[in-house]
Amino acid sequence: MPTTLIEPFRIKSVEPIRMTTRSEREGMLAQAKLNPFLLRADDVLLDFLTDSGTGAMSAKQWGAIMEGDESYAGARSFFRLEAVIRKLTGYAHLIPTHQGRAAERILFSVAAKKGDLVPNNTHFDTTRANLEFGGVEAVDLVIREGLEPQNPHPFKGNIDLDRLEALLKKDGARVPFGMMTLTNNSGGGQPVSMANLRACSELLRRHGKPLVLDVCRFAENAMFIKLREPGYADRTVESIAQEMFSLGDGCTMSAKKDGLVNIGGFIALKDDRWVEAARNLLILTEGFPTYGGLAGRDLEALAVGLEEVLHEDYLRYRLRTAEYMGERLKAGGVRIVEPTGGHAVYLDAKAFLPHLRPEDYPAWALSAALYLEGGIRGVEIGSVMFGKRRDDGTETYHTMELVRLAFPRRVYTQSHFDYAAEAICELKAKAAAVKGVRLTKQSRFLRHFTAEFRWA
Ligand code: F0G
């Protein structure tokens, strides 16, 4: 019996990739001010910038698109999606949005106020920014192991329950709800165990606080529970996901990840709290409650995607992809965050470029060098994304300096991953020549998207 795990799909439609030379890439990166976000996608060979909205839809999803009901109000497509989400989450109320951050903005606007404080395992950048924009403090309480790139803990996305309890005792009056991000994207795509999620939910409940789940990658999290947590091996991923949702009071979702669609998101809420206020704000800024910023066809594709993402052959292949890349990189002497997460491999830039100092922005420098070396686009998860320039002009730096290579769903094949691993290992051999970078322009919020740099 062959042991190679194959892509569990055939390819029906293809897009060409344009080959580029190193000197062409030098010119293009200089034009993009050393910011991979400012490159044209056509100038990228393998685009691992994000797994968000970049997946390939299935023939079944494209078929469903033709069935989209584009009625302004009460569209059939809404009720189809609502039924799928009710079955999955057990939550009564669906509020569709155009993507995850719109769900965050709307929910936070109605459920939190200036001066509040929201704990999470780790807030993703848009989540943190949307809270901070409303004057709410976003507190990260991931377990200590989650901050140690080499620690092999199986659930590095877990929240530190002792610190959460201490926070609730000290500042409980300021906490409108707690959050958990599944999987923990900023911490390495690491899963949260059912035991930790249950304990977090119970702790919050004892303090009278609801739990909001950020479920962008709920299916990957559920598969990790099946593979790693005692007692779950024989359960279906669907039933594990349902159990995860049962521990929350609501969720925000960027459907561009485990919804297997190119655009979409939603809020789902267990009971009536926040629903009316959120719907009113939705009407003001997204659209009527039965489409909320999406077309009927988008709702259809999402209804199919939320079912397909739970196929275990798909999830096994999906998690194996990151694991395989991790194995190849480690064999080439490249340090990564271990164990590999669900949607991405994170390169440890401090280990890759030990000659660089924090003010050289090592993870940013590595992301630029990867593009030059192999036409590969990854994203910095380090001090540009999470550090800050204080009002007095000094900088704060992030503990970890990572480059995330996030893998679009059902898009690249094994030879693409082999090529990427070879290019990264070749760069490792000449890493001493990679220079640091200096910021030449930045904005106040989410500066990584538009910042400009020069080589140091
Ligand atoms: N929460 C998490 C955990 C995310 O990873 C993202 C997006 C969002 C919320 C916001 O969703 O993009 O639909 O508005 N993450 C993308 C990424 C952008 O590349 O990891 P959105």
Boltz pocket constraint, residues with backbone or C-beta under 6 A from the ligand:
constraints:
  - pocket:
      binder: B
      contacts: [[A, 49], [A, 50], [A, 51], [A, 52], [A, 99], [A, 100], [A, 101], [A, 102], [A, 124], [A, 126], [A, 127], [A, 181], [A, 183], [A, 185], [A, 214], [A, 216], [A, 253], [A, 254], [A, 255], [A, 256], [A, 264], [A, 265], [A, 406]]
      max_distance: 6.0
